[in-house]
Amino acid sequence: MQLFTATANDAQHANPLGVSMSKRKRDRNAGSADACAATVRKRSQLPKPVGAANPAKVHNRATETCSEAVIDGVQLRLALPEVADAPSRRLDRRAFVSRNVTQTAARALSGRIWVGRFPGSKRVADCVEPFRNGLQRFLVALRIAGADVVIASTLRPPERAHLMHWAWRIAAGRVQPQDVPAMPGVDIRWLHVDDEGIPDVPGSRNAAREMVEGFGIVAQPALASRHTQGRAVDMAIRWVGKLRMRDVDGSERIIASVPRTGMNSDLHACAATYGVVKAAFAGDPPHWSDDGR
């Protein structure tokens, strides 16, 4: 404890019973406490708290931690502001903007790379009933008769149908690349630009043609079709010589006509007995469904 010499003025104001500290000493301790708090704030380089008249402002932007000090034998507990929330919010906003920029830049330009995304199925099992059962029985009859069958597609995801449909239309010049509507989950950039950032429509159409070739498209695909419903199949059928087929009821049918492919009308009649109908529209050789659509 620090020693000091009492003056007449001190004696005049001293407690005659000597129970507590003098007023001068209390004032000095209070002043030391204020000085300590000011020093701590200065060293921590944190904003000085506003007056008690509006304490909410302090708590809205800061949390408090406590530090202890002993001054002239008096233990003090100081509440120090610790700014935490505002900087973290600023960092979060920067991270959010950064993520958005990265996601925009990550959108892939149209082209052959998209052919392998959102793959469709070639499995007959992925078709729905009753089309699945009829198709299975028709394929068995074809193979027994000696025909070669190659299945290219059965069930098609909506995302793949979207890519196929718009790639075809862009390549054919029926729509501008920048006018293609977006589809959730398909982050493709149809419109290409040159090195100066100028839209490159010819380059965009060439990229769409690459997709059309990669998908093996021979006719404009529909956005919603029997493929997306599991009610269609794209398959190539070929044989040599006469084809001895059996209808669904077991009746034999000899197909000697040409062409010896899936475009043969006699084969279409046989397939219809199984509920497998050749596409009614022209220009799509491999397409079969449960109703010809």
ChimeraX attribute file (.defattr): number of C-alpha atoms within 10 A of each C-alpha:
attribute: neighborCount
match mode: 1-to-1
recipient: residues
	/A:1	6
	/A:2	5
	/A:3	5
	/A:4	6
	/A:5	6
	/A:6	9
	/A:7	8
	/A:8	9
	/A:9	9
	/A:10	14
	/A:11	11
	/A:12	9
	/A:13	11
	/A:14	17
	/A:15	13
	/A:16	9
	/A:17	6
	/A:18	8
	/A:19	8
	/A:20	11
	/A:21	11
	/A:22	15
	/A:23	13
	/A:24	13
	/A:25	13
	/A:26	14
	/A:27	12
	/A:28	14
	/A:29	16
	/A:30	15
	/A:31	12
	/A:32	14
	/A:33	21
	/A:34	13
	/A:35	12
	/A:36	17
	/A:37	19
	/A:38	13
	/A:39	12
	/A:40	15
	/A:41	16
	/A:42	12
	/A:43	8
	/A:44	12
	/A:45	9
	/A:46	13
	/A:47	14
	/A:48	13
	/A:49	16
	/A:50	11
	/A:51	9
	/A:52	9
	/A:53	7
	/A:54	10
	/A:55	11
	/A:56	11
	/A:57	13
	/A:58	19
	/A:59	14
	/A:60	11
	/A:61	14
	/A:62	18
	/A:63	14
	/A:64	14
	/A:65	10
	/A:66	11
	/A:67	12
	/A:68	9
	/A:69	14
	/A:70	11
	/A:71	14
	/A:72	14
	/A:73	10
	/A:74	12
	/A:75	11
	/A:76	16
	/A:77	13
	/A:78	17
	/A:79	14
	/A:80	20
	/A:81	20
	/A:82	17
	/A:83	17
	/A:84	12
	/A:85	12
	/A:86	12
	/A:87	11
	/A:88	11
	/A:89	11
	/A:90	11
	/A:91	10
	/A:92	12
	/A:93	12
	/A:94	12
	/A:95	12
	/A:96	12
	/A:97	11
	/A:98	12
	/A:99	12
	/A:100	12
	/A:101	11
	/A:102	11
	/A:103	11
	/A:104	12
	/A:105	11
	/A:106	12
	/A:107	13
	/A:108	14
	/A:109	18
	/A:110	26
	/A:111	21
	/A:112	17
	/A:113	13
	/A:114	21
	/A:115	19
	/A:116	12
	/A:117	12
	/A:118	15
	/A:119	14
	/A:120	19
	/A:121	19
	/A:122	18
	/A:123	14
	/A:124	21
	/A:125	15
	/A:126	14
	/A:127	23
	/A:128	14
	/A:129	13
	/A:130	12
	/A:131	21
	/A:132	22
	/A:133	16
	/A:134	18
	/A:135	26
	/A:136	14
	/A:137	16
	/A:138	23
	/A:139	18
	/A:140	12
	/A:141	19
	/A:142	21
	/A:143	13
	/A:144	13
	/A:145	16
	/A:146	17
	/A:147	20
	/A:148	14
	/A:149	16
	/A:150	12
	/A:151	15
	/A:152	16
	/A:153	19
	/A:154	27
	/A:155	25
	/A:156	23
	/A:157	17
	/A:158	18
	/A:159	19
	/A:160	20
	/A:161	20
	/A:162	18
	/A:163	24
	/A:164	24
	/A:165	19
	/A:166	25
	/A:167	32
	/A:168	25
	/A:169	20
	/A:170	24
	/A:171	21
	/A:172	14
	/A:173	13
	/A:174	10
	/A:175	15
	/A:176	16
	/A:177	25
	/A:178	15
	/A:179	10
	/A:180	15
	/A:181	9
	/A:182	13
	/A:183	12
	/A:184	7
	/A:185	7
	/A:186	16
	/A:187	15
	/A:188	16
	/A:189	19
	/A:190	26
	/A:191	21
	/A:192	19
	/A:193	15
	/A:194	10
	/A:195	7
	/A:196	6
	/A:197	8
	/A:198	9
	/A:199	15
	/A:200	14
	/A:201	19
	/A:202	15
	/A:203	16
	/A:204	24
	/A:205	26
	/A:206	16
	/A:207	22
	/A:208	28
	/A:209	21
	/A:210	20
	/A:211	25
	/A:212	27
	/A:213	14
	/A:214	16
	/A:215	18
	/A:216	12
	/A:217	15
	/A:218	13
	/A:219	15
	/A:220	16
	/A:221	19
	/A:222	14
	/A:223	17
	/A:224	14
	/A:225	17
	/A:226	22
	/A:227	27
	/A:228	20
	/A:229	15
	/A:230	23
	/A:231	26
	/A:232	31
	/A:233	29
	/A:234	20
	/A:235	17
	/A:236	16
	/A:237	19
	/A:238	17
	/A:239	17
	/A:240	11
	/A:241	11
	/A:242	15
	/A:243	20
	/A:244	16
	/A:245	23
	/A:246	19
	/A:247	17
	/A:248	17
	/A:249	8
	/A:250	9
	/A:251	9
	/A:252	12
	/A:253	15
	/A:254	14
	/A:255	17
	/A:256	14
	/A:257	13
	/A:258	14
	/A:259	13
	/A:260	19
	/A:261	18
	/A:262	21
	/A:263	18
	/A:264	17
	/A:265	16
	/A:266	16
	/A:267	23
	/A:268	16
	/A:269	15
	/A:270	22
	/A:271	25
	/A:272	19
	/A:273	15
	/A:274	21
	/A:275	22
	/A:276	27
	/A:277	22
	/A:278	28
	/A:279	21
	/A:280	13
	/A:281	11
	/A:282	7
	/A:283	11
	/A:284	17
	/A:285	18
	/A:286	20
	/A:287	25
	/A:288	27
	/A:289	24
	/A:290	23
	/A:291	16
	/A:292	17
	/A:293	16
